[in-house]
Amino acid sequence: MREIITLECTQCKNRNYTTLKNKKKTTGRLERSKFCQTCRAHTAHKEIK
């Protein structure tokens, strides 16, 4: 039931990270604080379709 998802920076809209997500347990969109190499700072990264 795990699916590969892509995380996108909320400031520069750069798609930096991929991760796995359990679709049964986490039904909403994932949001993590990650380092963006383009912004050179820790920013919020949200799951995209």
Phi and psi restraints in degrees (range 20) as a CNS / XPLOR table:
assign (resid 1 and name C) (resid 2 and name N)
       (resid 2 and name CA) (resid 2 and name C) 1.0 -79.7 20.0 2
assign (resid 2 and name N) (resid 2 and name CA)
       (resid 2 and name C) (resid 3 and name N) 1.0 142.2 20.0 2
assign (resid 2 and name C) (resid 3 and name N)
       (resid 3 and name CA) (resid 3 and name C) 1.0 -130.0 20.0 2
assign (resid 3 and name N) (resid 3 and name CA)
       (resid 3 and name C) (resid 4 and name N) 1.0 144.2 20.0 2
assign (resid 3 and name C) (resid 4 and name N)
       (resid 4 and name CA) (resid 4 and name C) 1.0 -80.1 20.0 2
assign (resid 4 and name N) (resid 4 and name CA)
       (resid 4 and name C) (resid 5 and name N) 1.0 129.2 20.0 2
assign (resid 4 and name C) (resid 5 and name N)
       (resid 5 and name CA) (resid 5 and name C) 1.0 -123.7 20.0 2
assign (resid 5 and name N) (resid 5 and name CA)
       (resid 5 and name C) (resid 6 and name N) 1.0 160.6 20.0 2
assign (resid 5 and name C) (resid 6 and name N)
       (resid 6 and name CA) (resid 6 and name C) 1.0 -112.0 20.0 2
assign (resid 6 and name N) (resid 6 and name CA)
       (resid 6 and name C) (resid 7 and name N) 1.0 137.2 20.0 2
assign (resid 6 and name C) (resid 7 and name N)
       (resid 7 and name CA) (resid 7 and name C) 1.0 -105.3 20.0 2
assign (resid 7 and name N) (resid 7 and name CA)
       (resid 7 and name C) (resid 8 and name N) 1.0 134.4 20.0 2
assign (resid 7 and name C) (resid 8 and name N)
       (resid 8 and name CA) (resid 8 and name C) 1.0 -119.5 20.0 2
assign (resid 8 and name N) (resid 8 and name CA)
       (resid 8 and name C) (resid 9 and name N) 1.0 137.2 20.0 2
assign (resid 8 and name C) (resid 9 and name N)
       (resid 9 and name CA) (resid 9 and name C) 1.0 -66.1 20.0 2
assign (resid 9 and name N) (resid 9 and name CA)
       (resid 9 and name C) (resid 10 and name N) 1.0 137.1 20.0 2
assign (resid 9 and name C) (resid 10 and name N)
       (resid 10 and name CA) (resid 10 and name C) 1.0 -79.3 20.0 2
assign (resid 10 and name N) (resid 10 and name CA)
       (resid 10 and name C) (resid 11 and name N) 1.0 -18.9 20.0 2
assign (resid 10 and name C) (resid 11 and name N)
       (resid 11 and name CA) (resid 11 and name C) 1.0 -91.4 20.0 2
assign (resid 11 and name N) (resid 11 and name CA)
       (resid 11 and name C) (resid 12 and name N) 1.0 -53.1 20.0 2
assign (resid 11 and name C) (resid 12 and name N)
       (resid 12 and name CA) (resid 12 and name C) 1.0 -100.6 20.0 2
assign (resid 12 and name N) (resid 12 and name CA)
       (resid 12 and name C) (resid 13 and name N) 1.0 -4.6 20.0 2
assign (resid 12 and name C) (resid 13 and name N)
       (resid 13 and name CA) (resid 13 and name C) 1.0 62.3 20.0 2
assign (resid 13 and name N) (resid 13 and name CA)
       (resid 13 and name C) (resid 14 and name N) 1.0 27.7 20.0 2
assign (resid 13 and name C) (resid 14 and name N)
       (resid 14 and name CA) (resid 14 and name C) 1.0 -88.1 20.0 2
assign (resid 14 and name N) (resid 14 and name CA)
       (resid 14 and name C) (resid 15 and name N) 1.0 135.0 20.0 2
assign (resid 14 and name C) (resid 15 and name N)
       (resid 15 and name CA) (resid 15 and name C) 1.0 -91.5 20.0 2
assign (resid 15 and name N) (resid 15 and name CA)
       (resid 15 and name C) (resid 16 and name N) 1.0 100.5 20.0 2
assign (resid 15 and name C) (resid 16 and name N)
       (resid 16 and name CA) (resid 16 and name C) 1.0 -100.1 20.0 2
assign (resid 16 and name N) (resid 16 and name CA)
       (resid 16 and name C) (resid 17 and name N) 1.0 -38.2 20.0 2
assign (resid 16 and name C) (resid 17 and name N)
       (resid 17 and name CA) (resid 17 and name C) 1.0 -126.0 20.0 2
assign (resid 17 and name N) (resid 17 and name CA)
       (resid 17 and name C) (resid 18 and name N) 1.0 151.8 20.0 2
assign (resid 17 and name C) (resid 18 and name N)
       (resid 18 and name CA) (resid 18 and name C) 1.0 -124.3 20.0 2
assign (resid 18 and name N) (resid 18 and name CA)
       (resid 18 and name C) (resid 19 and name N) 1.0 147.8 20.0 2
assign (resid 18 and name C) (resid 19 and name N)
       (resid 19 and name CA) (resid 19 and name C) 1.0 -152.5 20.0 2
assign (resid 19 and name N) (resid 19 and name CA)
       (resid 19 and name C) (resid 20 and name N) 1.0 173.4 20.0 2
assign (resid 19 and name C) (resid 20 and name N)
       (resid 20 and name CA) (resid 20 and name C) 1.0 -102.9 20.0 2
assign (resid 20 and name N) (resid 20 and name CA)
       (resid 20 and name C) (resid 21 and name N) 1.0 148.2 20.0 2
assign (resid 20 and name C) (resid 21 and name N)
       (resid 21 and name CA) (resid 21 and name C) 1.0 -140.7 20.0 2
assign (resid 21 and name N) (resid 21 and name CA)
       (resid 21 and name C) (resid 22 and name N) 1.0 136.2 20.0 2
assign (resid 21 and name C) (resid 22 and name N)
       (resid 22 and name CA) (resid 22 and name C) 1.0 -84.0 20.0 2
assign (resid 22 and name N) (resid 22 and name CA)
       (resid 22 and name C) (resid 23 and name N) 1.0 111.6 20.0 2
assign (resid 22 and name C) (resid 23 and name N)
       (resid 23 and name CA) (resid 23 and name C) 1.0 -69.4 20.0 2
assign (resid 23 and name N) (resid 23 and name CA)
       (resid 23 and name C) (resid 24 and name N) 1.0 -26.4 20.0 2
assign (resid 23 and name C) (resid 24 and name N)
       (resid 24 and name CA) (resid 24 and name C) 1.0 -74.5 20.0 2
assign (resid 24 and name N) (resid 24 and name CA)
       (resid 24 and name C) (resid 25 and name N) 1.0 -41.6 20.0 2
assign (resid 24 and name C) (resid 25 and name N)
       (resid 25 and name CA) (resid 25 and name C) 1.0 -85.2 20.0 2
assign (resid 25 and name N) (resid 25 and name CA)
       (resid 25 and name C) (resid 26 and name N) 1.0 -35.3 20.0 2
assign (resid 25 and name C) (resid 26 and name N)
       (resid 26 and name CA) (resid 26 and name C) 1.0 -113.3 20.0 2
assign (resid 26 and name N) (resid 26 and name CA)
       (resid 26 and name C) (resid 27 and name N) 1.0 97.9 20.0 2
assign (resid 26 and name C) (resid 27 and name N)
       (resid 27 and name CA) (resid 27 and name C) 1.0 -88.5 20.0 2
assign (resid 27 and name N) (resid 27 and name CA)
       (resid 27 and name C) (resid 28 and name N) 1.0 -27.4 20.0 2
assign (resid 27 and name C) (resid 28 and name N)
       (resid 28 and name CA) (resid 28 and name C) 1.0 -82.0 20.0 2
assign (resid 28 and name N) (resid 28 and name CA)
       (resid 28 and name C) (resid 29 and name N) 1.0 -179.5 20.0 2
assign (resid 28 and name C) (resid 29 and name N)
       (resid 29 and name CA) (resid 29 and name C) 1.0 -80.6 20.0 2
assign (resid 29 and name N) (resid 29 and name CA)
       (resid 29 and name C) (resid 30 and name N) 1.0 140.2 20.0 2
assign (resid 29 and name C) (resid 30 and name N)
       (resid 30 and name CA) (resid 30 and name C) 1.0 -81.8 20.0 2
assign (resid 30 and name N) (resid 30 and name CA)
       (resid 30 and name C) (resid 31 and name N) 1.0 141.7 20.0 2
assign (resid 30 and name C) (resid 31 and name N)
       (resid 31 and name CA) (resid 31 and name C) 1.0 -138.2 20.0 2
assign (resid 31 and name N) (resid 31 and name CA)
       (resid 31 and name C) (resid 32 and name N) 1.0 125.7 20.0 2
assign (resid 31 and name C) (resid 32 and name N)
       (resid 32 and name CA) (resid 32 and name C) 1.0 -130.7 20.0 2
assign (resid 32 and name N) (resid 32 and name CA)
       (resid 32 and name C) (resid 33 and name N) 1.0 154.3 20.0 2
assign (resid 32 and name C) (resid 33 and name N)
       (resid 33 and name CA) (resid 33 and name C) 1.0 -94.5 20.0 2
assign (resid 33 and name N) (resid 33 and name CA)
       (resid 33 and name C) (resid 34 and name N) 1.0 114.1 20.0 2
assign (resid 33 and name C) (resid 34 and name N)
       (resid 34 and name CA) (resid 34 and name C) 1.0 -130.3 20.0 2
assign (resid 34 and name N) (resid 34 and name CA)
       (resid 34 and name C) (resid 35 and name N) 1.0 163.5 20.0 2
assign (resid 34 and name C) (resid 35 and name N)
       (resid 35 and name CA) (resid 35 and name C) 1.0 -84.6 20.0 2
assign (resid 35 and name N) (resid 35 and name CA)
       (resid 35 and name C) (resid 36 and name N) 1.0 126.5 20.0 2
assign (resid 35 and name C) (resid 36 and name N)
       (resid 36 and name CA) (resid 36 and name C) 1.0 -101.9 20.0 2
assign (resid 36 and name N) (resid 36 and name CA)
       (resid 36 and name C) (resid 37 and name N) 1.0 122.6 20.0 2
assign (resid 36 and name C) (resid 37 and name N)
       (resid 37 and name CA) (resid 37 and name C) 1.0 -71.8 20.0 2
assign (resid 37 and name N) (resid 37 and name CA)
       (resid 37 and name C) (resid 38 and name N) 1.0 -27.3 20.0 2
assign (resid 37 and name C) (resid 38 and name N)
       (resid 38 and name CA) (resid 38 and name C) 1.0 -73.3 20.0 2
assign (resid 38 and name N) (resid 38 and name CA)
       (resid 38 and name C) (resid 39 and name N) 1.0 -44.5 20.0 2
assign (resid 38 and name C) (resid 39 and name N)
       (resid 39 and name CA) (resid 39 and name C) 1.0 -80.7 20.0 2
assign (resid 39 and name N) (resid 39 and name CA)
       (resid 39 and name C) (resid 40 and name N) 1.0 -18.4 20.0 2
assign (resid 39 and name C) (resid 40 and name N)
       (resid 40 and name CA) (resid 40 and name C) 1.0 58.6 20.0 2
assign (resid 40 and name N) (resid 40 and name CA)
       (resid 40 and name C) (resid 41 and name N) 1.0 41.0 20.0 2
assign (resid 40 and name C) (resid 41 and name N)
       (resid 41 and name CA) (resid 41 and name C) 1.0 -158.9 20.0 2
assign (resid 41 and name N) (resid 41 and name CA)
       (resid 41 and name C) (resid 42 and name N) 1.0 165.3 20.0 2
assign (resid 41 and name C) (resid 42 and name N)
       (resid 42 and name CA) (resid 42 and name C) 1.0 -80.7 20.0 2
assign (resid 42 and name N) (resid 42 and name CA)
       (resid 42 and name C) (resid 43 and name N) 1.0 122.2 20.0 2
assign (resid 42 and name C) (resid 43 and name N)
       (resid 43 and name CA) (resid 43 and name C) 1.0 -132.7 20.0 2
assign (resid 43 and name N) (resid 43 and name CA)
       (resid 43 and name C) (resid 44 and name N) 1.0 167.8 20.0 2
assign (resid 43 and name C) (resid 44 and name N)
       (resid 44 and name CA) (resid 44 and name C) 1.0 -77.3 20.0 2
assign (resid 44 and name N) (resid 44 and name CA)
       (resid 44 and name C) (resid 45 and name N) 1.0 133.3 20.0 2
assign (resid 44 and name C) (resid 45 and name N)
       (resid 45 and name CA) (resid 45 and name C) 1.0 -117.3 20.0 2
assign (resid 45 and name N) (resid 45 and name CA)
       (resid 45 and name C) (resid 46 and name N) 1.0 126.0 20.0 2
assign (resid 45 and name C) (resid 46 and name N)
       (resid 46 and name CA) (resid 46 and name C) 1.0 -109.1 20.0 2
assign (resid 46 and name N) (resid 46 and name CA)
       (resid 46 and name C) (resid 47 and name N) 1.0 153.6 20.0 2
assign (resid 46 and name C) (resid 47 and name N)
       (resid 47 and name CA) (resid 47 and name C) 1.0 -71.7 20.0 2
assign (resid 47 and name N) (resid 47 and name CA)
       (resid 47 and name C) (resid 48 and name N) 1.0 138.0 20.0 2
assign (resid 47 and name C) (resid 48 and name N)
       (resid 48 and name CA) (resid 48 and name C) 1.0 -118.3 20.0 2
assign (resid 48 and name N) (resid 48 and name CA)
       (resid 48 and name C) (resid 49 and name N) 1.0 165.9 20.0 2
